Amino acid sequence: MPTYYARANGNVNATNVWSTTPTGTTSDLFPSFTNADTLMANGFTITLNVNTTILEVRTDTTGGATTGGGFTLINGITLN
């Protein structure tokens, strides 16, 4: 059950938003998200602009993340 950390504000499917560590380098991780993954806001604001299937979204300090940030779901998009 991997955890992915936002490293910038942006769309959930952006190539420069996600890292596998709270302070790591970003890479294009979006296509690999599954229903076993956790997305951490890590103090950033993420827009869910495409249908996404994951286990959970969080804004706490799990795994060393920065508290805060958030997730915005665009009208018509499904978060499973």
Secondary structure, 3 states (H helix, E strand, C coil): CCEEEECCCEECCCCCCEECCCCCCCECCHHHCCCCCEEECCCCEEEECCCECCCEEECCCHHHCCCCCEEEECCCCCEC
